[in-house]
């Protein structure tokens, strides 16, 4: 009997914690939230750090908004998913008119010395062009948010995201130093969405981020094997990575083989 009571108590505690974790965010101006000076300092640091992450152009979707591009909610879902992948806890909120979303943004939960704070993020920073970063924190003063981001109608609930899978198709011909060869990731897939970014690494440091399923690269030095890696990102910010290895011929080795390999 005692054991059953303990189990029930633990179950109730778990459900309570789960309910708290899913609780709708309480948005407010930081200086009217009752934070201590130390907590306000911690929040200011968190805002600065988050904005640096948002400004990372390697994380931005590069997708446009509107016709042929994404909706407001899709932009927000990509930004929220990417931030989740980076270790943040996010929710998506929306203002509605007759059930239609007219404004959608992301709120990021941070701990500030034992208290919870929510930081609003506007993911659509360039509505007329591509989204080169993840968005901006709508700050209009010293830890003062744009008030229009502190009131929302609903919390947007999205289905769980299934991560993509990454695949590399090696060039069909020999790879020769200084000669460009095409690399493909067209066998990569996303079961519940689409892949929006391909990040290629050739050797140890050379990185290229592209929307296309293929890219060209010329290895500067032959006679050795190089790792080639592609990381794919889906429309919800989830990623998958795969790698292969390729031996690069020197020009002398190419001539010895007598092949018409590589080249532009």
Backbone as CSV, one residue per row, in Angstrom:
resi,resn,N_x,N_y,N_z,CA_x,CA_y,CA_z,C_x,C_y,C_z
1,UNK,0.830,-1.203,0.000,0.000,0.000,0.000,0.862,1.249,0.000
2,UNK,1.892,1.210,0.844,2.791,2.364,0.907,3.500,2.547,-0.422
3,UNK,3.945,1.400,-1.017,4.652,1.471,-2.292,3.751,2.059,-3.370
4,UNK,2.451,1.626,-3.391,1.523,2.154,-4.391,1.340,3.656,-4.206
5,UNK,1.271,4.104,-2.960,1.104,5.533,-2.691,2.303,6.321,-3.188
6,UNK,3.496,5.763,-2.984,4.708,6.441,-3.455,4.702,6.555,-4.975
7,UNK,4.289,5.453,-5.655,4.225,5.466,-7.120,3.239,6.517,-7.605
8,UNK,2.070,6.576,-6.945,1.061,7.570,-7.336,1.578,8.984,-7.128
9,UNK,2.277,9.200,-6.018,2.825,10.524,-5.756,3.839,10.907,-6.821
10,UNK,4.697,9.940,-7.210,5.685,10.227,-8.240,5.021,10.520,-9.572
11,UNK,3.942,9.763,-9.882,3.229,9.985,-11.136,2.584,11.355,-11.157
12,UNK,1.964,11.748,-10.049,1.348,13.071,-9.966,2.409,14.157,-10.122
13,UNK,3.569,13.944,-9.496,4.642,14.928,-9.597,5.125,15.057,-11.034
14,UNK,5.247,13.893,-11.720,5.700,13.905,-13.106,4.709,14.659,-13.990
15,UNK,3.399,14.364,-13.814,2.381,15.042,-14.603,2.388,16.536,-14.328
16,UNK,2.590,16.907,-13.066,2.644,18.326,-12.716,3.818,19.004,-13.384
17,UNK,4.996,18.347,-13.366,6.164,18.916,-14.014,5.955,19.044,-15.509
18,UNK,5.318,18.013,-16.125,5.053,18.065,-17.552,4.116,19.210,-17.882
19,UNK,3.100,19.398,-17.041,2.156,20.490,-17.257,2.848,21.835,-17.159
20,UNK,3.762,21.961,-16.186,4.503,23.213,-16.027,5.388,23.465,-17.234
21,UNK,6.024,22.358,-17.756,6.922,22.522,-18.890,6.165,22.992,-20.119
22,UNK,4.875,22.613,-20.241,4.081,22.972,-21.396,3.232,24.216,-21.148
23,UNK,3.415,24.829,-20.024,2.619,26.000,-19.674,2.869,27.127,-20.661
24,UNK,1.809,27.858,-20.998,1.931,28.973,-21.928,2.876,30.023,-21.359
25,UNK,3.715,30.602,-22.206,4.689,31.580,-21.702,4.020,32.854,-21.188
26,UNK,4.556,33.363,-20.102,4.093,34.625,-19.525,5.065,35.721,-19.966
27,UNK,4.602,36.578,-20.869,5.462,37.604,-21.443,5.253,38.931,-20.730
28,UNK,6.356,39.576,-20.375,6.278,40.838,-19.662,7.551,41.632,-19.884
29,UNK,7.480,42.910,-19.599,8.693,43.730,-19.659,9.602,43.349,-18.492
30,UNK,10.893,43.109,-18.744,11.788,42.623,-17.688,11.810,43.484,-16.429
31,UNK,11.780,44.797,-16.599,11.952,45.678,-15.427,10.670,45.804,-14.601
32,UNK,9.581,45.204,-15.090,8.354,45.193,-14.295,7.998,43.784,-13.843
33,UNK,8.942,42.835,-13.998,8.670,41.435,-13.675,9.112,41.058,-12.276
34,UNK,9.695,41.990,-11.525,10.119,41.690,-10.163,11.461,40.997,-10.060
35,UNK,12.269,41.038,-11.126,13.592,40.428,-11.074,14.523,41.248,-10.187
36,UNK,15.460,40.578,-9.559,16.486,41.264,-8.782,17.492,41.897,-9.742
37,UNK,18.330,42.840,-9.245,19.362,43.406,-10.115,20.270,42.346,-10.732
38,UNK,20.603,41.307,-9.951,21.459,40.244,-10.485,20.737,39.478,-11.589
39,UNK,19.437,39.253,-11.421,18.682,38.542,-12.443,18.535,39.380,-13.707
40,UNK,18.368,40.685,-13.551,18.302,41.558,-14.725,19.632,41.547,-15.478
41,UNK,20.728,41.517,-14.744,22.046,41.429,-15.391,22.174,40.116,-16.155
42,UNK,21.723,39.029,-15.530,21.767,37.722,-16.187,20.897,37.711,-17.431
43,UNK,19.735,38.359,-17.377,18.857,38.422,-18.539,19.496,39.245,-19.650
44,UNK,20.136,40.351,-19.287,20.819,41.156,-20.295,21.905,40.364,-21.004
45,UNK,22.640,39.563,-20.240,23.671,38.708,-20.845,23.042,37.659,-21.760
46,UNK,21.906,37.097,-21.331,21.230,36.086,-22.137,20.710,36.687,-23.445
47,UNK,20.203,37.907,-23.381,19.720,38.588,-24.582,20.874,38.809,-25.560
48,UNK,22.011,39.257,-25.037,23.181,39.495,-25.893,23.665,38.209,-26.544
49,UNK,23.746,37.144,-25.754,24.208,35.862,-26.287,23.238,35.312,-27.329
50,UNK,21.932,35.418,-27.056,20.939,34.926,-27.995,20.994,35.703,-29.304
51,UNK,21.147,37.016,-29.233,21.210,37.810,-30.458,22.414,37.429,-31.313
52,UNK,23.513,37.089,-30.658,24.684,36.628,-31.420,24.368,35.346,-32.175
53,UNK,23.644,34.444,-31.536,23.236,33.223,-32.220,22.308,33.542,-33.387
54,UNK,21.374,34.447,-33.169,20.422,34.808,-34.219,21.114,35.432,-35.425
55,UNK,22.225,36.118,-35.185,22.937,36.820,-36.258,23.853,35.913,-37.070
56,UNK,23.990,34.662,-36.677,24.886,33.741,-37.377,24.309,33.418,-38.755
57,UNK,24.948,33.933,-39.805,24.386,33.768,-41.150,24.465,32.329,-41.639
58,UNK,25.280,31.486,-41.003,25.325,30.081,-41.388,24.092,29.321,-40.907
59,UNK,23.320,29.921,-39.999,22.123,29.275,-39.473,20.858,29.710,-40.192
60,UNK,20.892,30.878,-40.831,19.706,31.392,-41.498,19.247,30.497,-42.635
61,UNK,17.939,30.470,-42.879,17.372,29.577,-43.880,17.654,30.037,-45.304
62,UNK,17.917,31.324,-45.501,18.123,31.928,-46.825,16.868,31.837,-47.694
63,UNK,15.743,31.448,-47.115,14.505,31.345,-47.876,13.774,32.677,-47.873
64,UNK,12.965,32.909,-48.899,12.188,34.131,-48.985,10.795,33.913,-48.412
65,UNK,10.125,35.010,-48.160,8.777,34.980,-47.615,7.787,35.322,-48.723
66,UNK,6.638,34.664,-48.701,5.600,35.008,-49.663,5.508,34.011,-50.798
67,UNK,5.138,34.492,-51.962,4.922,33.632,-53.124,6.174,32.826,-53.456
68,UNK,6.033,31.511,-53.473,7.161,30.644,-53.742,8.078,30.446,-52.554
69,UNK,7.785,31.101,-51.446,8.611,30.983,-50.245,7.811,30.416,-49.086
70,UNK,8.116,30.875,-47.896,7.500,30.327,-46.700,6.433,31.250,-46.130
71,UNK,5.554,30.663,-45.324,4.582,31.440,-44.579,5.227,31.960,-43.296
72,UNK,4.510,32.844,-42.609,4.999,33.349,-41.329,5.286,32.205,-40.357
73,UNK,4.347,31.252,-40.283,4.518,30.152,-39.335,5.700,29.269,-39.702
74,UNK,5.934,29.048,-40.998,7.069,28.235,-41.420,8.389,28.903,-41.078
75,UNK,8.448,30.226,-41.238,9.645,30.948,-40.827,9.886,30.761,-39.332
76,UNK,8.820,30.939,-38.543,8.942,30.806,-37.092,9.332,29.390,-36.693
77,UNK,8.771,28.382,-37.389,9.084,26.991,-37.060,10.546,26.683,-37.323
78,UNK,11.088,27.235,-38.398,12.507,27.003,-38.697,13.388,27.653,-37.631
79,UNK,13.076,28.891,-37.278,13.865,29.592,-36.266,13.768,28.876,-34.920
80,UNK,12.558,28.494,-34.523,12.379,27.810,-33.234,13.108,26.475,-33.227
81,UNK,12.993,25.711,-34.306,13.643,24.417,-34.360,15.152,24.521,-34.314
82,UNK,15.688,25.524,-34.988,17.138,25.719,-34.975,17.612,26.096,-33.580
83,UNK,16.882,26.976,-32.907,17.251,27.356,-31.545,17.124,26.173,-30.592
84,UNK,16.091,25.348,-30.780,15.962,24.134,-29.964,17.190,23.239,-30.141
85,UNK,17.646,23.111,-31.386,18.822,22.281,-31.669,20.064,22.822,-30.981
86,UNK,20.109,24.131,-30.771,21.247,24.770,-30.123,21.145,24.742,-28.601
87,UNK,20.076,24.135,-28.085,19.958,23.985,-26.637,18.977,24.909,-25.961
88,UNK,18.285,25.753,-26.736,17.291,26.646,-26.154,15.940,25.945,-26.052
89,UNK,15.070,26.479,-25.201,13.700,26.009,-25.093,12.792,27.086,-25.672
90,UNK,11.998,26.732,-26.669,11.222,27.735,-27.389,9.752,27.350,-27.484
91,UNK,8.939,28.359,-27.740,7.554,28.156,-28.143,7.246,29.167,-29.242
92,UNK,6.222,28.847,-30.025,5.776,29.738,-31.091,4.421,30.306,-30.687
93,UNK,4.266,31.610,-30.798,3.002,32.257,-30.447,2.500,33.051,-31.641
94,UNK,1.203,33.349,-31.614,0.604,33.999,-32.774,-0.535,34.908,-32.367
95,UNK,-0.696,35.988,-33.131,-1.890,36.813,-33.065,-2.766,36.456,-34.252
96,UNK,-4.070,36.363,-34.001,-5.005,35.885,-35.020,-6.091,36.917,-35.301
97,UNK,-6.567,36.901,-36.542,-7.755,37.661,-36.935,-8.678,36.691,-37.663
98,UNK,-9.844,36.422,-37.060,-10.800,35.463,-37.618,-10.142,34.106,-37.874
99,UNK,-9.273,33.707,-36.933,-8.630,32.408,-37.027,-7.453,32.341,-37.968
100,UNK,-7.092,33.467,-38.569,-5.960,33.506,-39.490,-4.789,34.222,-38.818
101,UNK,-3.606,33.610,-38.870,-2.430,34.204,-38.240,-1.997,35.461,-38.995
102,UNK,-1.922,36.570,-38.282,-1.440,37.816,-38.884,-0.054,38.179,-38.365
103,UNK,0.368,37.502,-37.321,1.695,37.730,-36.752,2.100,36.469,-35.999
104,UNK,3.285,35.983,-36.288,3.791,34.784,-35.626,5.230,35.057,-35.202
105,UNK,5.554,34.716,-33.968,6.923,34.900,-33.529,7.310,33.821,-32.524
106,UNK,8.568,33.824,-32.154,9.144,32.812,-31.272,9.437,33.435,-29.925
107,UNK,9.203,32.697,-28.856,9.615,33.142,-27.525,10.579,32.102,-26.961
108,UNK,11.665,32.573,-26.374,12.747,31.713,-25.905,12.808,31.776,-24.389
109,UNK,12.773,30.615,-23.755,12.807,30.540,-22.300,14.245,30.464,-21.812
110,UNK,14.603,31.313,-20.860,15.939,31.281,-20.269,15.816,31.350,-18.759
111,UNK,16.796,30.773,-18.087,16.860,30.842,-16.630,17.764,32.001,-16.233
112,UNK,17.269,32.846,-15.344,18.060,33.989,-14.878,18.189,33.909,-13.362
113,UNK,19.094,33.086,-12.908,19.340,32.980,-11.480,18.175,32.431,-10.701
114,UNK,17.545,31.367,-11.198,16.446,30.752,-10.483,15.074,31.210,-10.913
115,UNK,14.997,32.225,-11.754,13.716,32.701,-12.277,13.656,32.425,-13.774
116,UNK,12.437,32.323,-14.286,12.233,32.087,-15.709,11.927,33.393,-16.418
117,UNK,12.573,33.602,-17.549,12.303,34.777,-18.375,12.057,34.312,-19.806
118,UNK,11.216,35.049,-20.515,10.924,34.756,-21.919,11.413,35.911,-22.786
119,UNK,12.180,35.566,-23.808,12.723,36.575,-24.728,12.015,36.435,-26.070
120,UNK,11.353,37.491,-26.563,10.690,37.392,-27.870,11.700,37.486,-29.011
121,UNK,11.437,36.754,-30.081,12.288,36.781,-31.273,11.395,36.920,-32.496
122,UNK,11.660,37.928,-33.313,10.963,38.106,-34.588,11.792,37.435,-35.675
123,UNK,11.346,36.280,-36.210,12.175,35.564,-37.180,12.192,36.191,-38.559
124,UNK,11.177,36.968,-38.917,11.092,37.525,-40.262,11.720,38.917,-40.278
125,UNK,13.040,38.972,-40.488,13.740,40.246,-40.415,13.822,40.957,-41.754
126,UNK,13.584,40.242,-42.849,13.678,40.844,-44.176,12.548,40.289,-45.036
127,UNK,11.327,40.799,-44.865,10.175,40.202,-45.545,10.216,40.297,-47.056
128,UNK,11.019,41.186,-47.607,11.073,41.335,-49.059,12.201,40.524,-49.690
129,UNK,13.019,39.874,-48.882,14.146,39.123,-49.425,14.386,37.851,-48.648
130,UNK,15.584,37.326,-48.734,15.899,36.069,-48.069,16.178,36.293,-46.591
131,UNK,15.899,35.262,-45.798,16.136,35.333,-44.363,17.559,34.843,-44.111
132,UNK,18.494,35.768,-44.043,19.903,35.409,-43.930,20.337,35.098,-42.517
133,UNK,19.503,35.413,-41.546,19.808,35.038,-40.165,18.537,34.468,-39.545
134,UNK,18.570,34.219,-38.254,17.414,33.603,-37.590,16.395,34.615,-37.086
135,UNK,16.766,35.888,-37.049,15.823,36.891,-36.595,16.452,37.888,-35.652
136,UNK,15.607,38.700,-35.047,16.053,39.751,-34.128,15.210,39.745,-32.863
137,UNK,15.825,40.148,-31.771,15.089,40.396,-30.533,14.567,41.829,-30.614
138,UNK,13.249,42.030,-30.524,12.680,43.373,-30.700,12.901,44.262,-29.473
139,UNK,14.130,44.733,-29.329,14.499,45.609,-28.216,14.350,47.060,-28.652
140,UNK,13.655,47.851,-27.866,13.485,49.280,-28.185,14.137,50.169,-27.140
141,UNK,14.762,49.565,-26.133,15.436,50.316,-25.085,16.280,49.375,-24.256
142,UNK,16.773,49.862,-23.126,17.592,49.046,-22.240,16.724,47.982,-21.570
143,UNK,16.775,46.750,-22.104,15.930,45.649,-21.653,14.448,46.027,-21.704
144,UNK,14.082,46.714,-22.770,12.679,47.059,-23.017,12.300,46.467,-24.371
145,UNK,11.304,45.573,-24.386,10.867,44.949,-25.619,9.771,45.779,-26.284
146,UNK,9.676,45.651,-27.585,8.533,46.191,-28.316,7.274,45.544,-27.731
147,UNK,6.357,46.362,-27.220,5.187,45.850,-26.491,4.300,44.959,-27.354
148,UNK,4.363,45.103,-28.685,3.499,44.294,-29.548,3.901,42.827,-29.549
149,UNK,5.074,42.518,-28.978,5.528,41.128,-28.898,5.272,40.514,-27.528
150,UNK,4.519,41.190,-26.692,4.244,40.695,-25.339,2.803,40.250,-25.158
151,UNK,2.019,40.308,-26.225,0.621,39.897,-26.151,0.315,39.008,-27.348
152,UNK,-0.240,37.820,-27.088,-0.539,36.891,-28.162,-1.881,36.225,-27.920
153,UNK,-2.422,35.637,-28.982,-3.726,34.969,-28.888,-3.600,33.477,-28.603
154,UNK,-2.674,32.801,-29.282,-2.548,31.362,-29.103,-1.083,30.954,-29.075
155,UNK,-0.836,29.790,-28.471,0.450,29.116,-28.605,0.293,28.109,-29.742
156,UNK,1.166,28.212,-30.738,1.079,27.350,-31.913,1.644,25.972,-31.575
157,UNK,0.841,24.939,-31.739,1.268,23.571,-31.480,1.624,22.900,-32.807
158,UNK,2.838,22.420,-32.925,3.283,21.741,-34.138,3.486,20.259,-33.855
159,UNK,3.281,19.402,-34.846,3.544,17.976,-34.632,5.033,17.747,-34.447
160,UNK,5.416,16.634,-33.794,6.841,16.342,-33.642,7.532,16.290,-34.998
161,UNK,8.751,16.760,-35.027,9.503,16.789,-36.279,10.332,15.518,-36.439
162,UNK,10.262,14.911,-37.613,11.101,13.758,-37.938,12.362,14.279,-38.620
163,UNK,13.543,13.999,-38.081,14.779,14.536,-38.658,15.017,14.021,-40.081
164,UNK,15.813,14.748,-40.847,16.141,14.299,-42.201,17.223,13.221,-42.181
165,UNK,17.515,12.677,-43.348,18.647,11.769,-43.515,19.570,12.363,-44.571
166,UNK,20.875,12.177,-44.385,21.866,12.749,-45.295,22.551,11.638,-46.085
167,UNK,22.836,11.924,-47.352,23.525,10.956,-48.207,24.399,11.711,-49.203
168,UNK,25.578,11.158,-49.485,26.511,11.746,-50.444,26.668,10.801,-51.630
169,UNK,26.600,11.368,-52.834,26.927,10.595,-54.026,28.271,11.073,-54.552
170,UNK,29.255,10.197,-54.512,30.599,10.569,-54.960,30.610,10.851,-56.462
171,UNK,31.530,11.694,-56.917,31.685,11.921,-58.358,31.940,10.607,-59.080
172,UNK,31.466,10.523,-60.317,31.589,9.268,-61.069,32.979,9.091,-61.673
173,UNK,33.749,10.166,-61.799,35.093,10.069,-62.370,36.128,10.211,-61.260
174,UNK,37.394,10.031,-61.629,38.466,10.237,-60.668,38.505,11.697,-60.215
175,UNK,38.968,11.899,-58.980,39.163,13.250,-58.454,40.642,13.592,-58.601
176,UNK,40.914,14.736,-59.212,42.293,15.141,-59.499,42.555,16.491,-58.855
177,UNK,43.756,16.652,-58.307,44.109,17.920,-57.653,43.925,19.097,-58.607
178,UNK,43.436,20.195,-58.049,43.204,21.481,-58.726,42.066,21.432,-59.756
179,UNK,41.462,20.274,-59.989,40.373,20.179,-60.956,39.029,20.031,-60.229
180,UNK,38.068,20.865,-60.609,36.771,20.832,-59.926,36.001,19.561,-60.244
181,UNK,35.294,19.086,-59.246,34.413,17.933,-59.418,33.088,18.234,-58.718
182,UNK,32.011,17.656,-59.234,30.673,17.893,-58.673,30.342,16.847,-57.616
183,UNK,29.818,17.334,-56.503,29.376,16.465,-55.414,27.869,16.636,-55.242
184,UNK,27.182,15.521,-54.997,25.721,15.547,-54.939,25.220,15.006,-53.595
185,UNK,24.123,15.609,-53.130,23.440,15.120,-51.927,21.975,14.883,-52.237
186,UNK,21.672,14.561,-53.491,20.286,14.443,-53.930,19.558,13.237,-53.333
187,UNK,20.295,12.289,-52.778,19.643,11.144,-52.133,19.246,11.447,-50.689
188,UNK,19.623,12.613,-50.199,19.180,13.029,-48.861,17.672,13.270,-48.899
189,UNK,17.022,13.102,-47.758,15.565,13.250,-47.747,15.070,13.683,-46.375
190,UNK,13.847,14.196,-46.370,13.168,14.557,-45.125,11.751,13.999,-45.200
191,UNK,11.387,13.074,-44.309,10.106,12.366,-44.438,8.873,13.221,-44.198
192,UNK,9.008,14.330,-43.464,7.824,15.123,-43.157,7.993,16.592,-43.526
193,UNK,8.882,16.877,-44.441,9.093,18.265,-44.843,10.032,18.338,-46.029
194,UNK,10.976,19.252,-45.956,11.944,19.393,-47.033,13.290,19.829,-46.471
195,UNK,14.337,19.518,-47.196,15.680,19.964,-46.825,15.905,21.344,-47.436
196,UNK,16.354,22.281,-46.607,16.511,23.655,-47.080,17.967,24.101,-47.163
197,UNK,18.872,23.400,-46.462,20.280,23.791,-46.485,21.173,22.562,-46.571
198,UNK,22.269,22.708,-47.335,23.304,21.683,-47.435,24.637,22.335,-47.063
199,UNK,25.266,21.848,-46.023,26.569,22.383,-45.607,27.638,21.339,-45.884
200,UNK,28.575,21.689,-46.766,29.626,20.770,-47.193,30.941,21.124,-46.523
201,UNK,31.667,20.096,-46.113,33.017,20.265,-45.592,33.948,19.359,-46.390
202,UNK,34.972,19.957,-46.994,35.967,19.220,-47.768,37.300,19.289,-47.023
203,UNK,37.856,18.142,-46.674,39.023,18.162,-45.809,38.577,18.491,-44.399
204,UNK,39.359,19.302,-43.721,39.066,19.590,-42.320,38.347,20.910,-42.088
205,UNK,38.493,21.881,-42.988,37.991,23.208,-42.650,37.147,23.868,-43.726
206,UNK,37.204,23.434,-44.955,36.515,24.138,-46.033,35.021,23.860,-45.959
207,UNK,34.221,24.893,-45.755,32.783,24.736,-45.627,32.050,25.583,-46.661
208,UNK,30.979,25.016,-47.196,30.112,25.746,-48.104,28.671,25.454,-47.723
209,UNK,27.861,26.506,-47.634,26.453,26.347,-47.316,25.652,26.748,-48.542
210,UNK,24.774,25.868,-48.996,24.039,26.122,-50.223,22.636,25.551,-50.140
211,UNK,21.745,26.072,-50.977,20.395,25.508,-51.115,20.380,24.356,-52.104
212,UNK,21.349,24.340,-52.993,21.351,23.360,-54.074,21.747,21.979,-53.567
213,UNK,21.312,20.947,-54.287,21.626,19.576,-53.890,23.041,19.180,-54.293
214,UNK,23.732,20.060,-55.026,25.090,19.741,-55.469,25.999,20.944,-55.306
215,UNK,27.290,20.685,-55.309,28.277,21.756,-55.255,29.546,21.294,-55.951
216,UNK,30.381,22.245,-56.322,31.656,21.945,-56.981,32.800,22.260,-56.035
217,UNK,33.858,21.452,-56.125,35.035,21.734,-55.298,36.280,21.156,-55.948
218,UNK,37.405,21.887,-55.816,38.699,21.418,-56.315,39.655,21.283,-55.133
219,UNK,40.192,20.101,-54.927,41.182,19.891,-53.874,42.537,20.428,-54.355
220,UNK,43.223,21.217,-53.541,44.461,21.848,-53.993,45.646,20.900,-54.097
221,UNK,45.663,19.830,-53.306,46.826,18.935,-53.253,46.349,17.496,-53.403
222,UNK,47.016,16.725,-54.288,46.665,15.333,-54.489,47.611,14.390,-53.769
223,UNK,47.396,13.108,-53.980,48.245,12.105,-53.368,47.805,11.678,-51.992
224,UNK,46.683,12.170,-51.516,46.184,11.815,-50.192,44.663,11.667,-50.254
225,UNK,44.097,11.095,-49.189,42.643,10.966,-49.074,42.089,12.081,-48.203
226,UNK,40.922,12.557,-48.563,40.262,13.632,-47.819,38.891,13.169,-47.338
227,UNK,38.489,13.597,-46.138,37.102,13.365,-45.729,36.195,14.403,-46.388
228,UNK,35.018,13.976,-46.760,33.995,14.877,-47.297,32.729,14.662,-46.473
229,UNK,32.175,15.742,-45.960,31.015,15.657,-45.074,29.920,16.583,-45.571
230,UNK,28.681,16.130,-45.487,27.545,17.013,-45.751,26.596,16.950,-44.567
231,UNK,26.154,18.116,-44.141,25.134,18.241,-43.106,23.910,18.874,-43.740
232,UNK,22.770,18.207,-43.632,21.539,18.732,-44.208,20.637,19.242,-43.089
233,UNK,19.920,20.319,-43.380,19.007,20.935,-42.415,17.616,20.965,-43.006
234,UNK,16.619,20.505,-42.241,15.259,20.515,-42.772,14.541,21.804,-42.411
235,UNK,13.297,21.918,-42.861,12.538,23.153,-42.690,12.100,23.405,-41.251
236,UNK,12.375,22.465,-40.337,12.115,22.679,-38.921,13.406,22.833,-38.129
237,UNK,14.543,22.963,-38.834,15.809,23.209,-38.164,16.563,21.982,-37.716
238,UNK,16.019,20.768,-37.944,16.711,19.543,-37.560,17.788,19.211,-38.591
239,UNK,18.825,18.494,-38.148,19.956,18.210,-39.019,20.322,16.727,-39.015
240,UNK,21.017,16.329,-40.075,21.626,15.009,-40.164,22.937,15.173,-40.916
241,UNK,23.920,14.327,-40.581,25.261,14.437,-41.156,25.743,13.067,-41.622
242,UNK,26.443,13.061,-42.729,27.102,11.844,-43.185,28.440,12.223,-43.810
243,UNK,29.361,11.258,-43.833,30.711,11.517,-44.340,31.165,10.385,-45.245
244,UNK,32.119,10.701,-46.113,32.775,9.716,-46.946,34.240,10.121,-47.070
245,UNK,35.018,9.304,-47.755,36.433,9.608,-47.959,36.749,9.452,-49.439
246,UNK,37.613,10.325,-49.959,37.954,10.276,-51.371,39.458,10.432,-51.537
247,UNK,40.027,9.620,-52.419,41.457,9.769,-52.741,41.570,10.723,-53.927
248,UNK,42.481,11.697,-53.794,42.677,12.706,-54.831,43.980,12.421,-55.559
249,UNK,43.885,12.241,-56.853,45.073,11.978,-57.665,45.922,13.224,-57.839
250,UNK,47.226,13.039,-57.911,48.098,14.117,-58.358,48.004,14.191,-59.880
251,UNK,48.516,15.284,-60.448,48.514,15.413,-61.904,49.360,14.315,-62.543
252,UNK,50.445,13.931,-61.869,51.296,12.861,-62.389,50.540,11.527,-62.375
253,UNK,49.782,11.276,-61.291,49.012,10.042,-61.224,47.917,10.025,-62.291
254,UNK,47.340,11.166,-62.528,46.329,11.261,-63.595,46.932,10.898,-64.945
255,UNK,48.110,11.474,-65.242,48.756,11.190,-66.534,49.125,9.714,-66.651
256,UNK,49.540,9.119,-65.523,49.915,7.710,-65.554,48.712,6.828,-65.841
257,UNK,47.526,7.261,-65.347,46.326,6.479,-65.604,45.800,6.706,-67.014
258,UNK,46.221,7.850,-67.607,45.761,8.165,-68.949,44.287,8.388,-69.031
259,UNK,43.716,8.964,-67.957,42.257,9.160,-67.929,41.903,10.619,-68.222
260,UNK,40.758,10.806,-68.772,40.230,12.163,-68.917,39.306,12.434,-67.768
261,UNK,39.904,12.641,-66.590,39.091,12.740,-65.389,39.013,14.160,-64.876
262,UNK,37.944,14.428,-64.191,37.764,15.726,-63.557,37.681,16.821,-64.593
263,UNK,38.156,17.982,-64.198,38.216,19.114,-65.128,36.949,19.925,-65.123
264,UNK,37.039,21.118,-65.721,35.877,22.010,-65.818,35.126,21.737,-67.109
